[in-house]
Amino acid sequence: MKIALFPGSFDPLTIAHADILKRALPLFDKIIVGIGLNSSKQSFLSGEVRQQIVEAVFHDFDNVEVQSYEGLTVDFCRKINATYMIRGIRSVGDFEYERAISQINQTMMPEVETIFILSKPQYSAVSSTIVRDILRNHGDVTPFLPKEAFPFLPQA
C-alpha cells in the first residue's frame, strides 16, 4: 500500500492546500494529512479546529485521513508507515526551503521519498500566513479558503 503524508500546519487549510491534496490523491492508496503542532509557535486556530476543517473539506474521500502530530515529521512518517511525503511548491523560495528539508529528511529516513507538486498559477500567492493576516484584520477570506472551512472560523 502506498501511503503518503501531507504535512503542514494548515493554519488554516487554503484552497491551494486543498488543490495540492486533490491532485495527489490518484498517486497514492492513502494520504494522511499530518497537522503539525508546535507548542513553541502561536497558532491562529487550535489543532482541533484545523483538523475539523480538513475533515470537512475531504469528508467524501475515503483515502484521506487526518491526524495531528508533534515532533519530527520523519518520526511521524515511521509511526504511520508512510513512504512518501507530499509538499506543495508555490515559488522558487518554497523550492529552496523544501529542497533543503527534503535532503535532511532523506538523510534521516532514506525510505521516505518527497514528492513536490507545483501549485497552480492562480494559487501561487495564496498562503496561510496571508490568510491569517486577513482574518486578524476582519477581511474577506472567501476567495482563499474552501467553503467548508467557513463555519469553523472565528466570527468577526
C-alpha positions in Angstrom: 0.0 0.0 0.0 1.4 3.4 -1.0 0.9 5.7 2.0 1.8 9.4 1.8 2.0 12.1 4.4 0.9 15.6 3.5 2.4 17.5 6.5 1.8 21.2 7.4 0.4 23.5 10.0 -2.7 24.1 7.8 -3.5 27.2 9.9 -5.9 27.4 8.1 -6.1 25.0 5.2 -6.3 27.1 2.0 -7.6 26.4 -1.5 -4.0 25.9 -2.6 -3.5 23.2 0.0 -6.8 21.5 -1.0 -5.8 21.6 -4.7 -2.4 20.0 -4.0 -4.1 17.2 -2.0 -6.8 16.6 -4.6 -4.1 16.4 -7.3 -2.0 14.0 -5.2 -4.9 11.6 -4.5 -4.6 9.4 -7.6 -1.0 8.8 -6.9 -1.4 7.0 -3.6 -3.6 4.4 -1.9 -3.9 6.6 1.2 -2.9 10.1 2.1 -2.6 11.2 5.7 -2.9 14.9 6.3 -0.5 15.5 9.2 -1.3 18.6 11.1 1.9 19.6 12.8 1.5 21.0 16.3 4.4 23.1 17.6 4.0 24.2 21.2 6.6 27.0 20.7 4.5 28.6 17.9 1.4 30.7 18.4 -1.3 29.2 16.2 -4.3 31.2 15.0 -6.6 28.2 15.0 -6.4 25.3 17.5 -5.2 21.9 16.3 -8.7 20.6 16.8 -10.3 23.2 14.6 -7.6 22.7 11.9 -8.3 19.0 11.9 -12.1 19.6 11.7 -11.6 21.9 8.7 -9.5 19.3 6.8 -12.0 16.6 7.7 -14.9 18.7 6.5 -13.2 19.6 3.2 -12.3 15.9 2.5 -15.2 14.1 4.1 -16.1 12.4 0.8 -12.6 11.0 0.2 -12.2 7.5 1.8 -8.4 7.6 1.2 -7.8 10.8 3.2 -7.1 10.6 6.9 -6.3 13.5 9.2 -4.0 13.2 12.2 -2.2 15.7 14.4 1.4 15.2 15.5 4.3 16.8 17.3 8.0 16.3 16.8 9.9 15.4 13.8 7.9 14.7 10.6 10.1 11.7 9.7 9.3 10.2 13.1 5.6 10.6 12.3 6.2 9.0 8.9 7.6 6.0 10.7 4.6 5.8 13.0 2.1 5.9 10.2 4.2 3.7 7.8 4.3 6.5 5.2 7.0 6.1 2.5 6.1 9.3 0.6 5.8 12.9 1.7 3.9 15.4 -0.4 5.0 19.1 -0.4 3.4 21.9 -2.4 5.7 24.4 -4.2 4.5 27.9 -5.0 7.7 29.7 -5.7 11.5 29.4 -6.1 11.7 30.4 -2.4 9.4 27.5 -1.5 11.5 25.1 -3.6 14.8 26.1 -2.0 13.3 25.7 1.5 11.6 22.4 0.7 14.6 21.0 -1.1 16.8 21.6 2.0 14.2 20.0 4.3 13.8 17.1 1.9 17.5 16.4 1.8 17.8 16.4 5.6 14.7 14.1 5.8 16.3 11.8 3.2 19.4 11.5 5.3 17.4 10.8 8.5 14.9 8.4 6.8 16.1 7.3 3.3 13.0 5.1 2.8 10.8 8.2 2.5 10.6 9.9 -0.8 9.4 13.6 -1.0 7.1 14.4 -3.9 6.9 18.0 -4.9 3.7 19.2 -6.5 3.7 22.6 -8.1 0.9 25.0 -7.2 -1.4 26.1 -10.0 -0.5 29.6 -11.1 -3.8 31.0 -9.7 -2.9 29.8 -6.2 0.8 30.8 -6.1 0.1 33.8 -4.0 -2.2 32.1 -1.5 -0.6 31.2 1.8 -1.9 30.5 5.3 0.2 33.4 6.6 -1.6 35.9 4.3 -5.0 34.4 5.1 -4.3 34.6 8.8 -3.4 38.3 8.4 -6.7 38.9 6.5 -8.6 37.1 9.2 -7.0 39.0 12.0 -7.9 42.2 10.3 -11.5 41.1 9.6 -11.1 41.0 5.9 -12.9 38.7 3.4 -11.1 35.4 3.1 -13.8 33.7 0.9 -11.6 33.7 -2.2 -8.8 31.9 -0.4 -10.4 29.1 1.6 -12.6 26.1 0.8 -16.2 26.9 1.6 -16.3 24.0 4.2 -13.8 26.0 6.3 -16.1 29.0 7.0 -18.2 27.5 9.8 -15.0 26.8 11.8 -13.5 30.3 11.6 -13.7 32.8 14.4 -16.5 35.3 13.8 -15.5 38.9 13.4 
